[in-house]
Amino acid sequence: MIRSAALAGVPMAAWALLASASPAWSQATSEAGLFTYAAPPPKLLYALHNDDFTVRVRRPGGSWRDLYEYTAKVDQDGPSNVSMVQFDFQGGTVEIGIEKNNGDFRRVEVRPVANAIKPRVENGLVVFTIDKPQNLSVEFDGDRLHNLHIFAGAPIPRPAPGPDVVVFEPGIHTPPQGQAFFPVQSGQTIYVAGGAILQGTFKPEKVENVRIIGHGIVDRPADQLTVQDSRNVTVEGLTFLTPVHGTIACASSRQVVFKDIKTLSNGQWSDGINIFACQDVQIERAFVRTSDDSLAIYATRKNGVGDTRHIRVSRSVFWPDVAHAIFIGLHGDSQTPNTLEDIAIDDIDVLDLDEDDPEYQGVMAISAGDTNTVRDVTFSRVRVEHIQEGKLFNLRTVYNGKYNTSPGLLIEKIHFRDIRFSGAGWASPSTIAGLSPDRPVRDVTFENVVVAGRKLTAKDHDMIEIGPNAEGVRFK
C-alpha cells in the first residue's frame, strides 16, 4: 500500500481485520521485536511501487502495520512485474495480511511447500502466521509471474559508531561522482540500513576483514557486487531488485560469506551468485530468482584464476526462470587445468526450473569443461517443486563450443542424498555421461532420491539415462 487511496473499494468488513493499521513511511519503526522500514522517498515512491497487493504485518493481537510493496521484473522469456515486501522480526510469531487488489481469486499458495504454511482467507483477505524468519512466494491461482515475495528477516544490529564504520541511512544513495561503485576499504563495516536504496553497488577489491551488512536495497545495479582478490569478507542482508546482469560474485578470494542475500532479476546473464576460483566460501539463507543460473560455481573465469575448493551452500531457495538452479564446472583454464572439489550443497528448495536448450538443462548440473576435474560434490536435502522444462540431474564431461577451449577431464565422487522432486511439470530424463573413455564420469551415488513418491532406480529409464563412459553409478 502506498497511500490511503489504495484502500478504495475494499469491503469494510474485510478491512476490519486491519482497522488499527497506520502508514508510517517516513521512518523505520519497531515494536516488540517487529521491525518495518521506511518506504522510498518521494523521488522513487511511485517508480518502485507495485499496486497488485496491499500487505501488512503485526504481532498477533497487535496493531497492523503497512509494508511498502516494491516492484521488480522476472523471467527474461516473458518479462513480468512481481511484488516484494520485507520486514524483520525476532522471537515469537507474526501475522501477515494480504489484499489482492486486482480481481478475485479462487486459491492461494505459499511456497516453499516444505515450510508448510497454510493461509486462511477471511472476507477476501489472506492471512497466515510465521514463527521464524524466512523467504516466501505467495501465488494466487497459480500465477508465478505476478506473485508476491515476502522477505521476513532476522534483525541485523547497527554497528557501534567508529572510524571504520560507514552507515547508509534510509534514503537514496549513489556512488561518488565519477565512480562506478561505492568505496570499500580493509577493516570496514558498512551498514546499509533498512529503507536505504543504493543506486549502485560495491566492489571489495584487494581488501580484507570487511563486512557489508544490513537490509537495504540495491536498485537496478548496472554491475554485480564482486568480492575480488580479497580475504575475510562478509556480505549479509542486502536485497537486489532487477540487476542488469548478475547479482553477486567472488573471484580469486577466500573466507567469503554471502548470507541472507535476496535477488529478483530478469536480465541477460543475470546469474544470482557466482563463484570464480575461490576457496572457503559460505552461502546461507539466500533467495535467488534469476533468468540465468541461480548458483554457478566455476574455476578460472573472468578475473578469477585458479582452483575452487571448500564451498558450502545451505538453507537457500533457488528459482531459475531460465537456466540451471545449481551449475558447476564449465569454466576453467585449459592451459593450466583446474580442480573444483569439496563442495557441499544442503537444505535447498528449488521452486521451479525452465530451460529450453538441452545444453543448459539441470536443477543440479555438473558440466566439466576446459580440462577441469570436478570431485567430491554432495547434494543433500534438495526439494524440487516443479520443472517446466529441463532435467533434475545433468552430469557430463563436455566441450561447449561457445565457452570452452577444451573438453572437461573428469567428474568423480558425486553424492546425491535425500533428494525430493514432486514430479510436477514435464521433466526430461536426467543424464549421466562421459565425453570419451579418457574423460569419464565415475563414482556417482544416488541415495534416497524420490521422484513423485517413488524411489529412483537404474531401471527408471523415463527419469534417468546412464550414457557411455559413466562408471560406478549406484542407487541406494
BELPEUR-V539458 format. One record per residue. RES is the residue in three letters. OMEGA is omega in whole degrees, 0 to 359 (none if undefined). Layout:
BEGIN
res omega
RES OMEGA
RES OMEGA
END
This chain:
BEGIN
res omega
MET 184
ILE 178
ARG 185
SER 179
ALA 179
ALA 180
LEU 182
ALA 178
GLY 179
VAL 181
PRO 181
MET 179
ALA 180
ALA 185
TRP 173
ALA 177
LEU 187
LEU 192
ALA 184
SER 181
ALA 175
SER 182
PRO 177
ALA 188
TRP 190
SER 184
GLN 173
ALA 179
THR 178
SER 179
GLU 176
ALA 177
GLY 175
LEU 187
PHE 171
THR 192
TYR 184
ALA 172
ALA 177
PRO 175
PRO 187
PRO 182
LYS 183
LEU 189
LEU 182
TYR 182
ALA 183
LEU 188
HIS 172
ASN 186
ASP 181
ASP 184
PHE 165
THR 189
VAL 177
ARG 183
VAL 177
ARG 163
ARG 181
PRO 181
GLY 181
GLY 180
SER 175
TRP 180
ARG 183
ASP 170
LEU 176
TYR 183
GLU 179
TYR 174
THR 175
ALA 179
LYS 176
VAL 171
ASP 179
GLN 181
ASP 178
GLY 189
PRO 186
SER 179
ASN 175
VAL 181
SER 177
MET 169
VAL 177
GLN 176
PHE 178
ASP 171
PHE 184
GLN 178
GLY 176
GLY 181
THR 172
VAL 174
GLU 177
ILE 177
GLY 185
ILE 170
GLU 174
LYS 191
ASN 189
ASN 175
GLY 181
ASP 176
PHE 180
ARG 182
ARG 179
VAL 181
GLU 176
VAL 181
ARG 7
PRO 180
VAL 183
ALA 179
ASN 173
ALA 177
ILE 181
LYS 180
PRO 172
ARG 181
VAL 183
GLU 180
ASN 177
GLY 178
LEU 175
VAL 182
VAL 173
PHE 186
THR 173
ILE 183
ASP 176
LYS 176
PRO 180
GLN 180
ASN 192
LEU 169
SER 177
VAL 189
GLU 181
PHE 180
ASP 175
GLY 182
ASP 181
ARG 178
LEU 176
HIS 188
ASN 179
LEU 175
HIS 179
ILE 178
PHE 180
ALA 189
GLY 170
ALA 181
PRO 174
ILE 185
PRO 174
ARG 180
PRO 175
ALA 179
PRO 179
GLY 184
PRO 181
ASP 179
VAL 177
VAL 183
VAL 170
PHE 182
GLU 175
PRO 184
GLY 183
ILE 179
HIS 175
THR 179
PRO 177
PRO 184
GLN 179
GLY 181
GLN 181
ALA 184
PHE 169
PHE 183
PRO 177
VAL 178
GLN 178
SER 176
GLY 184
GLN 162
THR 180
ILE 184
TYR 179
VAL 188
ALA 171
GLY 185
GLY 173
ALA 179
ILE 181
LEU 174
GLN 185
GLY 182
THR 185
PHE 171
LYS 177
PRO 186
GLU 180
LYS 178
VAL 176
GLU 177
ASN 182
VAL 173
ARG 172
ILE 192
ILE 175
GLY 186
HIS 172
GLY 186
ILE 172
VAL 190
ASP 174
ARG 180
PRO 181
ALA 181
ASP 181
GLN 173
LEU 184
THR 172
VAL 190
GLN 174
ASP 187
SER 182
ARG 176
ASN 180
VAL 176
THR 171
VAL 188
GLU 165
GLY 187
LEU 173
THR 181
PHE 180
LEU 175
THR 172
PRO 183
VAL 178
HIS 182
GLY 181
THR 189
ILE 184
ALA 165
CYS 182
ALA 179
SER 182
SER 179
ARG 183
GLN 181
VAL 178
VAL 171
PHE 187
LYS 175
ASP 177
ILE 178
LYS 178
THR 175
LEU 187
SER 176
ASN 183
GLY 174
GLN 183
TRP 183
SER 174
ASP 178
GLY 180
ILE 180
ASN 174
ILE 181
PHE 172
ALA 181
CYS 177
GLN 178
ASP 180
VAL 178
GLN 175
ILE 186
GLU 174
ARG 176
ALA 168
PHE 190
VAL 174
ARG 191
THR 171
SER 167
ASP 185
ASP 176
SER 177
LEU 179
ALA 181
ILE 183
TYR 170
ALA 180
THR 181
ARG 181
LYS 183
ASN 176
GLY 184
VAL 175
GLY 182
ASP 174
THR 184
ARG 170
HIS 180
ILE 179
ARG 180
VAL 184
SER 171
ARG 185
SER 178
VAL 179
PHE 182
TRP 178
PRO 173
ASP 174
VAL 173
ALA 188
HIS 165
ALA 181
ILE 186
PHE 186
ILE 159
GLY 190
LEU 189
HIS 177
GLY 182
ASP 182
SER 181
GLN 177
THR 190
PRO 184
ASN 174
THR 171
LEU 185
GLU 181
ASP 179
ILE 180
ALA 181
ILE 192
ASP 173
ASP 186
ILE 170
ASP 174
VAL 188
LEU 178
ASP 175
LEU 178
ASP 177
GLU 184
ASP 187
ASP 182
PRO 180
GLU 188
TYR 181
GLN 174
GLY 169
VAL 176
MET 188
ALA 170
ILE 176
SER 181
ALA 175
GLY 174
ASP 179
THR 176
ASN 164
THR 176
VAL 183
ARG 176
ASP 178
VAL 179
THR 170
PHE 180
SER 178
ARG 176
VAL 182
ARG 183
VAL 187
GLU 186
HIS 172
ILE 177
GLN 177
GLU 182
GLY 183
LYS 174
LEU 178
PHE 175
ASN 182
LEU 183
ARG 160
THR 192
VAL 162
TYR 179
ASN 186
GLY 181
LYS 189
TYR 188
ASN 170
THR 174
SER 176
PRO 173
GLY 185
LEU 190
LEU 166
ILE 181
GLU 177
LYS 179
ILE 186
HIS 173
PHE 185
ARG 177
ASP 178
ILE 179
ARG 172
PHE 183
SER 186
GLY 181
ALA 183
GLY 182
TRP 180
ALA 170
SER 178
PRO 174
SER 186
THR 169
ILE 183
ALA 171
GLY 182
LEU 181
SER 181
PRO 180
ASP 177
ARG 190
PRO 164
VAL 186
ARG 176
ASP 180
VAL 182
THR 172
PHE 183
GLU 179
ASN 175
VAL 188
VAL 179
VAL 180
ALA 177
GLY 183
ARG 180
LYS 182
LEU 175
THR 179
ALA 181
LYS 182
ASP 186
HIS 176
ASP 182
MET 182
ILE 178
GLU 177
ILE 187
GLY 180
PRO 174
ASN 173
ALA 189
GLU 172
GLY 176
VAL 186
ARG 177
PHE 181
LYS none
END
